[in-house]
Amino acid sequence: MQVAKPAVLKPAVTVESLPGPRESDVAVSGPAPLIRGKALILWDSKDPSKKRDAIDTDQITPAADCVSESLETLDERWKAGSFRYLMPDFRARVHRGETFVIAGDRFAIGSSREMSPAGLKAIAEEVGLEMVIICGNNMGDIFRRNAFNLGLHVVQSPEAVADARDGDEFTFDPVSREINNVTQGKRYTPVPLSAKEDEIRQSGGIFAVGRREFVSSVLRKPVVEFPDPDRARTMSSTAQIVWAHRVDKDAEVAPGATLRVYADLLPASDGTAPFSIHTFNQITGGNTIFPRQAAVANDHFVFTGKQDDDKQTAIGRQFAGFHQIEKPYYATPGDGIFHFYFPEQGLVLPGQFIPGADSHSRAYGAYGAVGMGVGSTTLGFGWSTGYIYFTMAKERRVTFRGKLSPWVTGKDIVLELLRRWGAKQSQGMSVELVDADKQLPIAFRNTIANMMAEAEALNGIFAPDEITYEWYRLKGINELPYPKFGCGADARFEIDEAFDLADVAPMIAKPFSPGNAFPAEDVARERIEFDKAMIGSCTNGSYDDLLSAALVLMAARQKGLTKVQKEFVVFPGSGGVKTLIERPDQRLNGESIADVFRGVGGEIRASWCGPCFGQGPDALAKGERAITSFNRNWQNRMGLGGEGYLASPSVVAASALAGYMAPPTELGLQWDPDKYGV
């Protein structure tokens, strides 16, 4: 069973020979020189009087620049790509002293790409300067942790943001974190950090902390013990898992507390692995222990045909070979997107704590695990020590009740949830997701938990129940490592909300936000045409997801709709799913899902993430529009200058036949749960 395990030394390595901290790995003490610079304000293009909100990491570092050709040149592309399209002269402005970057609320939401803070920090350092990021409320949680790990100064001060004007001179005290707008004569105290976060920030960052703790982490054997029934009664599912996985058994599990937590699995992609490898090497020396709980999937930069992308994937391949990481822990190109592949392989199990170097690692909440996105340095630290530093968030609960309406899937549920939450989204909370009437299959739960990344939640979790355990039983997994658990009856939440599933209709999210969602029947009246229809990704690439689309296509065939009107492309979630869809299915009268797709003019690609983040031949070109079952439709996300719309696989399939965005009802299909239910 895949659980937290002790460290394993390399041959001929002894505990006495393990590297310890360096002389420089000491915490800062006493006063430090003030950091000085001028404001570089990211204004809202639609409202020039307002600082721009919700700048996602795709805008900070475009996907094409998230590439490292070697461990020696990790940040070259990251620096060159920083704000490439949002502010093309960003690097030049920083070099001339505009080092206080000021943005609105929800700065750096989205992807786990640590290339963003690393690139920003390096741009200032290449001319001997230091950068300070000042933003408003609800900074992206992964970016925030990444910045502390790397020593990039980030502060949240809505007041400082509101007052800032172009040309203002600022100072920042790196010890107290006090901000001073020298031009306006105003001082600001930012949102405070937890004690451990501040210690990491002032102690030289994650490399120094890792080297200080490495030897003791090797000597320590992981112990995972779930709380007794009385204690569990007052705790959420997330809190129980974190409590069980604490390194320090006296550590408090409460919002705002930062504690060390053992990880059961520490997965990366080919995109995030190089910086994780660099971190592991910096902490451990590179050849003293086998990476702990490590897994790597090649799913981001594998089918682009670019030489520099091949160099990047080679870094992970060489690392896996050197440390004897083999399948299923090392997934080769086409094996699958890791959020599908690793659960499929039985590496994701109820009760686990899984920090993954990809924001959509939140998908593991569908299986009763705490899945969360982290940056590459946090992952490399985990490979070195077996645990990560984790800060508990406030918690909220969403209880799903009521009967599902016709054609509604997990995608529609989460799009409606994001629409209701609006600009604030989840406010960075941990979300307990409750299927009160036990009607949401794993495929639906996967989509909902996965898109807690777009909801800006720390994580989202469905406590394991009979649906969960049946899913594992059908896979032949009857023994699980951890005891059964569920949300405590007396658990309390910052926000406790009811969600009536009967109110949800098939949805379509328009650019440039997953929360910009509308009923698909209303969108159909607009007759919005498009260039491509794409189904798949880590959000909707399961067998059941693809079956739901095939059922629509087969039913439409009986009404004379036999060919798609637009380009139609399918990306299975894993190589295993791609194999399964070639087999006959009784639900399709003995045809296979693949046969149905090809029969209407569809094409089936390898399993990878490409077009979802604007890479490869299927990415959108400037001016192109697509309706997809992907998870993000931010500006330039699916390709520079392209427009992405989000919907369920059944809505995407119906739209491909109609030639404009529309639900299955637009084709004259009437809902029959026995016929279309998955």
Helices and strands as residue ranges (DSSP letters): G 15-17, E 35-41, E 43-44, E 47-51, H 57-60, G 63-65, G 71-73, H 76-81, H 90-95, E 100-102, H 115-125, E 132-135, H 141-150, E 153-156, H 158-163, E 169-172, E 179-181, E 186-188, H 195-202, H 206-219, H 229-232, H 237-244, E 258-262, E 266-269, H 273-284, E 294-297, H 307-322, E 330-331, H 338-344, E 353-356, G 359-367, E 370-373, H 376-385, E 387-391, E 395-401, H 410-421, G 422-424, E 430-435, H 442-450, E 459-462, H 466-474, E 495-500, G 501-503, E 507-509, E 517-519, H 520-524, E 532-536, H 543-557, E 567-571, H 575-580, G 586-588, H 593-599, E 603-604, G 610-613, E 625-628, E 643-646, H 649-658, G 664-667, H 673-676
